[in-house]
Amino acid sequence: MRDVDALLDEMDSYEWDDVKDYSHPGYEAAAPKRFKEDIERYGLELNGSVLDVCSGPVSLASVYDDVVATDVDPSMVKNMREHGIRAIIADMRDLPFDPDSFDYVMSFWPPMAIYEDKSQGVEDFIEDLFTIARDKVIIQSTPMSRYLPERFNDYLESSDGRMIVYDVAAYKQDMAAEEMLNDVYGMVA
Ligand SMILES: C[S@@+](CC[C@H](N)C(=O)[O-])C[C@H]1O[C@@H](n2cnc3c(N)ncnc32)[C@H](O)[C@@H]1O
């Protein structure tokens, strides 16, 4: 696990000349509008830093200021860097970030086909996002909505089959309280 600045520095010395240029003007023009509409529709008011996982070539940096974007495809990351977006190559199954690195961890339409065992894959993914986030985890995904792990259900703020919002701050508060009780009483109350 690494500090965000160290990961960004590492990206500066990547062999970008060897990476294919991304070019899909239609997507680039449409994505910010879609992000904005979705964020408004769900009333997502965010104040703080955002990690965008599986960001694609444009990312939520097109609608929020304080965003670090990640994608597994170097072409996507190259395109974002060329537009001044702080972007890091990372696989969603092996995210390299320190715990509590961002206020919000968001992922719009992450792939599901990569998981052989979808329940386990989604549970591992959500667990990782909980580790990295301080405040909320926000995932937009109809397919993932069908595989949400029960163990985080108490912290689901909303789940309409498409937009999934978890209250990570409440989860972390409860975990800290449990740990404290465990330290004091040797058992969870
Ligand atoms: C459907 S696109 C969504 C892009 C963007 N978030 C949006 O809503 O338009 C999925 C993105 O996930 C990326 N991706 C695919 N497999 C991945 C993996 N294992 N780890 C991280 N990103 C991955 C793809 O390169 C692609 O940019």
PDBQT file of the ligand as one rigid body, heavy atoms in Angstrom, charges set to zero:
ROOT
HETATM    1  C1  LIG A 201     -17.590   0.794 -18.426  1.00  0.00    +0.000 C 
HETATM    2  S1  LIG A 201     -16.091   1.692 -18.272  1.00  0.00    +0.000 S 
HETATM    3  C2  LIG A 201     -16.601   2.950 -17.106  1.00  0.00    +0.000 C 
HETATM    4  C3  LIG A 201     -15.792   4.206 -17.253  1.00  0.00    +0.000 C 
HETATM    5  C4  LIG A 201     -16.323   5.406 -16.453  1.00  0.00    +0.000 C 
HETATM    6  N1  LIG A 201     -16.267   5.160 -15.026  1.00  0.00    +0.000 N 
HETATM    7  C5  LIG A 201     -17.723   5.762 -16.879  1.00  0.00    +0.000 C 
HETATM    8  O1  LIG A 201     -18.661   5.641 -16.068  1.00  0.00    +0.000 OA
HETATM    9  O2  LIG A 201     -17.894   6.156 -18.035  1.00  0.00    +0.000 OA
HETATM   10  C6  LIG A 201     -15.129   0.582 -17.284  1.00  0.00    +0.000 C 
HETATM   11  C7  LIG A 201     -13.679   1.016 -17.109  1.00  0.00    +0.000 C 
HETATM   12  O3  LIG A 201     -13.051   0.044 -16.266  1.00  0.00    +0.000 OA
HETATM   13  C8  LIG A 201     -11.732  -0.156 -16.721  1.00  0.00    +0.000 C 
HETATM   14  N2  LIG A 201     -11.300  -1.491 -16.241  1.00  0.00    +0.000 N 
HETATM   15  C9  LIG A 201     -11.522  -2.710 -16.802  1.00  0.00    +0.000 A 
HETATM   16  N3  LIG A 201     -10.971  -3.673 -16.052  1.00  0.00    +0.000 NA
HETATM   17  C10 LIG A 201     -10.395  -3.052 -14.987  1.00  0.00    +0.000 A 
HETATM   18  C11 LIG A 201      -9.651  -3.504 -13.874  1.00  0.00    +0.000 A 
HETATM   19  N4  LIG A 201      -9.406  -4.808 -13.683  1.00  0.00    +0.000 N 
HETATM   20  N5  LIG A 201      -9.200  -2.598 -12.983  1.00  0.00    +0.000 NA
HETATM   21  C12 LIG A 201      -9.426  -1.273 -13.177  1.00  0.00    +0.000 A 
HETATM   22  N6  LIG A 201     -10.108  -0.770 -14.224  1.00  0.00    +0.000 NA
HETATM   23  C13 LIG A 201     -10.596  -1.660 -15.117  1.00  0.00    +0.000 A 
HETATM   24  C14 LIG A 201     -11.810  -0.036 -18.231  1.00  0.00    +0.000 C 
HETATM   25  O4  LIG A 201     -10.536   0.280 -18.783  1.00  0.00    +0.000 OA
HETATM   26  C15 LIG A 201     -12.838   1.080 -18.372  1.00  0.00    +0.000 C 
HETATM   27  O5  LIG A 201     -12.210   2.331 -18.446  1.00  0.00    +0.000 OA
ENDROOT
TORSDOF 0
